[in-house]
Amino acid sequence: SKKFQSMKIQSSGLKRFFAGIHILDSDYKGETILRLFEDSKRIAIFIDDKASVVDEVKRCVPNVFVIQISRKKGEAQSRKADYIARNLLEALRWMRREAKK
């Protein structure tokens, strides 16, 4: 649910690093991200735990950074993700490193 996702983001400390956060519940996240950012010069980061969703978003919007959260061993991993993290904190560390480049 959006409420649960919002609570996870709030407790992770990620919110303070972004100008805006969009929580999507659509089955077509790639198309939704494309509509949100196709004409934008802003940097966008997409985070999801499903490899198929991460791959779809990267296919639809290649300029968006995509991170897969892969918590379980043996879980399908994205072949298109910019980074695969075990949790949101690890994703945040990667984003900080990338921002310094």
N, C-alpha and C positions, 0 to 999 in steps of 0.2 A: 504494500500500500504506500501511497505518497507520504502519509504521516510517518510510517516506519522508516522510510528512506530519508526523510527530513531529519528524524531523530538521529540516525546513524551519521549523517553529514555533520550535524551540529556537534555531536559528541566526539567526532574525529578531529575537529579543529580545522577542517578544510575550508569551511565557509569564508573565513577571513581572507583567504588568498584570491578570491574571485569577485569580479564585479557583479556577477549574476549566476544563479544556479537554476537549471531547468530539470525537473524530475519528470521523466516520461513514463507513461504507462501504456503507450501504444505498442502494438505488435510490429509496427513498421518504423523503428527508431531511426534507421538510416535516412529515410525520406523526411522524417520530422527534423532531424539535425540539418539536412540539406536546406530545408526551407528556412530554418533559423539562421544559418550562417553562410549561405551561398554568396551573398553580396557583401559579407562582412570582412573587414580587415583585422578583426579581433582574433586573438588566439583562442581556440576552443579545445577543451579536453573532455573526452567522453570516457566514462568508467562503467563497466558492467562485468558480471561474473560469467556470462554465457559466451562461449567462444563464437557461436554462430551469430550472435547479435553484434559482437565486437567486429567480426569479419564483415558483416553487412554494412555497418557504419563506415568502416574504413574504405570499403568498395564504393559507397555512395558519396562520401566526402573525404577524399584522400588527404586533404590539408588539415584535418582534425587529428589531434593526438588521441590515440585510443589506448586505454589501459584495461587489461583484463584482471579481475581479482579472482585468483584461483586458490581457494582455501583447502581443497581436498586432493589427496594423492589420487592419481588415475583419472582426474577430471579432464575432459577435452580441453585442449589449449589452442588458442587462436594462432593462426599462421601469419596473421596480418597486424597483430597488436604491436604498438610501439614499445610496450613494456608489459610484462606479466608480473603482478605483485601478489603476495600472499594475503595482504590486508590493506586497508586504507592508509595506515601509517607508512607502510613501505611505498605505496603509491605517492604519498606526499613527499617522501625523501627523494624519490626519482624526479618528481616535478621540480623540486628545489634545485637539484643538480642540473637539470636541463635548463632552468631559468638562468643559471650562471654562465652558460655557454654563449 
